[in-house]
Amino acid sequence: MARLSLWKDGRHSNDYKFFDRRISEMFTIGGTGVLVHKYLGPLNQGVTNDATQPQYLNQSEQNIQDLLLLENRDRKYDTSVYSMRGMYQVSDNDFDLSQFGLFLQTGTLFMTFHINDMIETMGRRIMNGDVLELIHLTDYDSLDQSVPVALKRFFVVGDTSKASEGYSPTWWPHLWRCKINPMVDSQEYKDILTTLTISDADPTPLKDILSSYNKYIGINEAVLNQAEADVPQSGYSTEPLYTFDPSGETPNAKIKGYLTADGIPPNGLPVVSGISFPSNPAIGDYCLRLDYSPNRLFRYDGRRWAKIEDAQRTNITNGVDTNLTLRNSFINNTNIFVDRNDEVQPEKQNLNTILRPKADI
């Protein structure tokens, strides 16, 4: 009589199949419904001259879009949605007191699936990048009553492995454990958020409802507007200060300091602005030359136009093109040039582009 053994070399025994059917039935009875958006791989970027961003001939989850940063920023998801059953431990988001201070636990969940049912439904196991929609977490009572649809909860798979509790006495695994985190509105999941709409009658993308992007943009704009009101320009303003030189050597001299030159005459004296000097100036007249970069303030002393100062104070907000300072023309440079290969290139280049090695030929 052969010895009893639950382990069978290299094959699934009837004992394994018995355990597997019972575990699958457990998920059917007690599992929660999960909709899986299957990750298919990065989108085809077309022909590029960058070896770190190759063009793949086939769509595969094994492809890597950016070999330098090891990122898949533009992801393609299956148009079909797969219905599965999963289980996880429901818990409250309590404060974490295991370390110094108060830290709120994140929304990370650990969900398990039945391996054979998963492969039969999807054709493969759930992997990093797949997006799960937990149906039972749908919020039908939103605080914002103007939202025309129930708020869905999407989670992104961050890590996967065989669950330790999923091994039967036959030593074969039955459960697949996934670490999932709440999905955010980012470039990686654009294919999902822009494809799903509110309803057949309303083509509004689901992104406009679930994303907090517009709220953050509004907060940022409010902060910038208040910052511009508090500090409209760099340096110090000396315009409201009256200057007096008792010696009379430098009449109407301006106060010198850190970035105090604003191109405005002292003590509220009138000034003429333009790209050329006035034809019949009087002694003491001021002229702000706008064709200088930065703008330059001159004063006529009867024989010459003497330089008083260069307008150094400028708007601090990036992207403002109303000033002609070197800071604006260099940092916010939007000019382009044509290289010797007749390719249009921007004059302003990022550091990661400059530091990349390029071929001499």
C-alpha positions in Angstrom: 0.0 0.0 0.0 1.4 3.4 -1.0 2.1 5.9 1.7 -0.4 8.7 2.1 0.8 12.1 0.8 -1.0 15.4 0.1 1.9 16.6 -2.0 2.0 15.4 -5.6 5.2 16.1 -7.5 4.6 18.8 -10.2 0.8 18.4 -10.6 -2.5 19.4 -9.0 -4.1 16.4 -7.4 -7.8 15.8 -6.8 -7.2 17.1 -3.2 -6.0 20.4 -4.6 -9.0 20.6 -7.0 -11.4 19.9 -4.1 -9.8 22.7 -1.9 -9.8 25.0 -4.9 -13.5 24.6 -5.6 -14.4 25.1 -2.0 -12.3 28.3 -1.8 -13.8 29.6 -5.0 -17.3 29.0 -3.6 -16.3 31.0 -0.5 -15.5 34.0 -2.7 -18.8 33.6 -4.6 -20.8 33.5 -1.4 -19.0 36.1 0.8 -16.9 38.2 -1.6 -17.6 41.8 -2.7 -18.1 42.8 -6.3 -15.0 44.3 -8.0 -14.8 45.8 -11.5 -11.2 45.5 -12.9 -9.9 47.8 -15.5 -7.1 45.7 -17.1 -3.8 47.4 -17.8 -2.6 46.7 -21.4 0.7 48.6 -21.4 2.0 52.0 -22.4 0.5 53.9 -25.3 2.4 53.9 -28.6 4.4 57.1 -28.6 5.3 56.9 -32.3 8.8 57.2 -33.7 11.2 59.1 -31.4 14.9 59.9 -31.5 15.3 59.1 -27.8 16.7 55.6 -27.2 15.3 55.7 -23.6 11.7 55.9 -25.0 11.6 53.1 -27.6 8.7 52.4 -29.9 7.2 48.9 -29.4 5.6 47.0 -32.2 3.3 45.0 -29.9 1.0 46.1 -27.0 2.2 44.4 -23.9 2.1 44.9 -20.1 5.9 44.1 -20.1 6.8 47.2 -22.1 8.3 50.2 -20.4 7.6 53.7 -21.8 10.6 55.6 -20.2 13.7 53.4 -19.7 15.5 56.3 -18.0 13.0 57.1 -15.3 11.4 53.6 -15.4 7.9 55.1 -15.8 4.7 54.3 -17.7 3.1 57.7 -17.8 0.7 57.2 -20.7 -1.1 54.0 -20.0 -3.6 52.0 -22.1 -6.5 50.2 -20.5 -8.8 47.5 -21.9 -12.1 48.8 -23.1 -13.8 45.8 -21.5 -14.4 45.7 -17.7 -14.0 42.5 -15.8 -16.3 41.5 -13.0 -14.7 39.6 -10.1 -15.1 38.9 -6.4 -12.6 39.9 -3.8 -12.2 40.0 0.0 -10.5 42.4 2.4 -10.6 43.4 6.0 -12.8 46.5 6.6 -11.3 48.8 9.1 -11.6 52.4 10.3 -9.1 55.1 9.4 -7.8 55.6 13.0 -4.9 57.7 14.1 -1.5 55.9 14.1 0.0 56.2 17.6 2.9 53.9 17.0 5.3 56.8 16.2 5.9 60.3 17.5 3.0 62.6 16.8 -0.4 61.9 15.3 -0.6 60.4 11.8 -3.7 59.4 10.0 -3.5 56.0 8.4 -3.8 56.0 4.6 -6.5 54.4 2.5 -4.2 51.4 1.6 -6.2 48.2 1.4 -5.1 44.6 1.1 -7.5 42.6 -1.1 -7.4 38.9 -2.0 -8.7 37.2 -5.1 -9.1 33.5 -6.1 -6.2 32.8 -8.5 -7.9 30.4 -10.9 -11.1 32.4 -11.1 -9.0 35.5 -11.8 -7.0 33.8 -14.6 -10.2 32.4 -16.1 -11.9 35.8 -16.1 -9.0 38.1 -17.1 -6.5 35.8 -18.8 -3.8 36.6 -16.3 -3.4 37.5 -12.7 -4.0 41.1 -11.4 -0.7 43.1 -11.7 0.7 46.5 -10.8 -1.1 49.2 -12.7 -4.6 47.6 -12.9 -7.4 49.7 -11.6 -10.1 48.3 -9.3 -13.5 49.8 -8.8 -15.1 48.8 -5.5 -18.8 48.9 -6.1 -19.8 48.7 -2.5 -17.9 51.9 -1.7 -19.9 54.0 -4.2 -21.1 57.2 -2.5 -24.8 57.8 -3.3 -25.2 60.7 -0.8 -22.6 63.3 -1.8 -22.1 66.4 0.2 -22.4 68.4 -3.0 -26.0 68.0 -4.1 -25.2 69.4 -7.5 -23.2 66.3 -8.4 -25.4 64.5 -11.0 -24.0 61.0 -10.4 -22.9 58.7 -7.5 -19.2 59.1 -6.7 -17.3 55.9 -7.6 -14.2 54.7 -5.7 -11.3 53.6 -7.8 -8.1 51.9 -6.4 -4.8 51.3 -8.1 -2.9 48.0 -7.6 0.6 48.9 -6.2 1.9 45.4 -5.4 0.9 41.8 -5.7 1.9 38.4 -4.2 0.6 35.0 -3.2 -1.3 35.3 0.1 0.3 33.3 2.9 -3.2 32.2 4.1 -4.0 30.9 0.7 -1.9 27.8 0.7 -3.9 24.5 1.1 -2.5 21.3 2.7 -1.4 20.3 -0.8 1.2 23.2 -0.7 -0.3 24.9 -3.8 -1.5 28.5 -3.6 -5.1 29.5 -4.1 -5.2 33.2 -3.2 -3.7 36.3 -4.8 -3.0 39.3 -2.5 -3.1 42.8 -3.8 -2.0 46.1 -2.2 -4.3 48.8 -3.5 -4.3 52.6 -3.0 -6.9 55.2 -3.9 -6.6 56.4 -7.5 -5.7 60.1 -8.0 -6.3 62.3 -11.1 -2.9 61.9 -12.8 -1.6 61.3 -16.3 -1.4 57.5 -15.8 -5.1 57.1 -15.5 -6.3 59.6 -18.1 -7.5 56.7 -20.3 -10.0 55.8 -17.7 -11.1 59.1 -16.3 -11.7 60.7 -19.7 -13.4 57.7 -21.3 -16.1 57.2 -18.6 -18.9 59.7 -18.7 -21.7 60.6 -16.3 -24.5 58.9 -18.4 -25.6 58.3 -21.9 -27.4 61.7 -22.0 -24.6 63.6 -20.3 -21.2 63.3 -22.0 -19.3 65.0 -19.1 -16.2 63.0 -18.3 -16.1 61.4 -14.9 -12.8 63.2 -14.4 -14.6 66.5 -14.0 -16.7 65.0 -11.1 -14.2 62.9 -9.2 -11.1 65.0 -9.6 -10.1 67.7 -7.1 -7.9 69.4 -9.7 -10.1 72.4 -10.3 -10.4 72.9 -6.5 -6.7 72.9 -6.1 -6.2 75.3 -9.1 -8.7 77.7 -7.5 -6.9 77.6 -4.2 -3.6 78.2 -5.9 -4.9 81.1 -7.9 -6.3 82.7 -4.7 -2.9 82.4 -3.0 -1.1 83.9 -6.0 -3.5 86.8 -6.2 -3.0 87.6 -2.5 0.7 87.3 -2.9 0.8 89.7 -5.8 -1.3 92.1 -3.8 1.1 91.9 -0.8 4.3 91.8 -2.8 3.6 93.2 -6.3 7.2 93.6 -7.3 10.6 92.5 -6.1 12.8 94.8 -4.0 11.7 97.8 -2.0 9.4 100.6 -3.1 10.8 104.1 -2.5 8.2 106.0 -4.5 6.3 107.3 -1.4 9.5 108.6 0.2 10.6 112.2 -0.3 14.4 112.7 -0.9 16.3 115.9 -0.2 20.0 116.7 -0.8 21.1 119.7 1.3 24.3 120.1 -0.6 22.5 120.6 -3.9 25.0 118.6 -5.8 22.6 115.9 -6.8 19.2 117.4 -6.8 16.3 115.0 -6.5 18.7 112.1 -5.8 17.0 108.8 -5.4 17.4 106.5 -2.4 19.8 103.6 -3.0 19.1 100.2 -1.7 18.4 96.5 -2.7 16.4 96.5 -5.9 15.0 100.0 -5.3 15.4 101.2 -8.8 12.0 101.3 -10.4 12.4 103.7 -13.3 10.2 106.3 -11.6 11.6 109.9 -10.9 11.9 110.9 -7.3 9.4 113.1 -5.4 6.7 112.5 -8.0 8.4 114.5 -10.8 6.9 114.1 -14.3 8.5 111.7 -16.8 8.3 111.1 -20.5 8.3 107.5 -21.8 9.3 106.4 -25.2 11.9 104.8 -27.5 13.7 108.1 -28.1 14.5 111.3 -26.2 12.3 114.4 -26.5 13.4 116.9 -29.1 13.3 120.1 -26.9 14.0 119.0 -23.3 14.4 121.4 -20.4 17.0 121.1 -17.7 15.8 118.6 -15.1 13.4 116.7 -17.4 13.2 112.9 -17.0 12.9 110.3 -19.8 12.2 106.6 -19.4 13.7 104.7 -22.4 11.5 101.7 -23.1 13.8 100.3 -25.8 16.4 99.5 -23.1 16.3 96.1 -21.4 15.8 96.7 -18.5 14.1 100.1 -19.0 16.5 103.0 -18.2 15.7 106.3 -16.6 17.6 109.4 -17.8 17.7 113.1 -16.6 18.7 116.0 -18.8 21.3 118.3 -17.2 21.5 120.8 -20.1 24.3 119.1 -21.9 23.6 115.4 -21.9 21.0 112.8 -20.8 22.6 111.3 -17.7 21.7 107.9 -16.6 19.8 107.8 -13.3 19.0 104.1 -12.9 17.8 100.9 -14.6 14.4 99.6 -13.6 15.3 96.5 -11.6 12.0 96.0 -9.8 9.8 93.5 -11.7 6.7 91.4 -11.3 7.6 88.2 -9.4 4.9 85.9 -10.9 6.2 83.6 -13.6 4.9 83.9 -17.1 4.2 87.7 -16.9 5.5 89.3 -20.1 4.6 92.9 -19.3 8.2 93.7 -18.1 11.3 93.8 -20.1 13.9 92.8 -17.5 16.6 90.2 -18.0 14.8 88.0 -15.5 11.7 87.8 -17.6 13.6 87.4 -20.9 15.9 84.7 -19.6 13.9 82.6 -17.1 10.6 83.0 -18.9 12.1 82.7 -22.4 9.6 81.4 -25.0 11.8 82.1 -28.1 12.7 79.3 -30.5 15.5 78.7 -33.0 16.2 76.5 -36.0 19.3 74.3 -35.6 21.5 73.0 -38.4 19.2 70.1 -39.0 16.3 72.5 -39.7 14.6 71.4 -36.5 12.8 73.9 -34.4 14.1 74.0 -30.9 13.2 76.1 -27.8 15.9 78.4 -26.5 14.9 77.6 -23.0 15.9 74.0 -22.2 15.4 71.9 -19.1 18.3 70.7 -17.1 17.5 67.0 -17.8 17.7 67.8 -21.5 21.1 69.6 -21.2 22.7 66.9 -19.1 21.8 64.1 -21.4 24.8 62.8 -23.5 24.4 63.5 -27.2 26.2 62.0 -30.1 28.8 64.2 -31.8 27.6 63.3 -35.2 
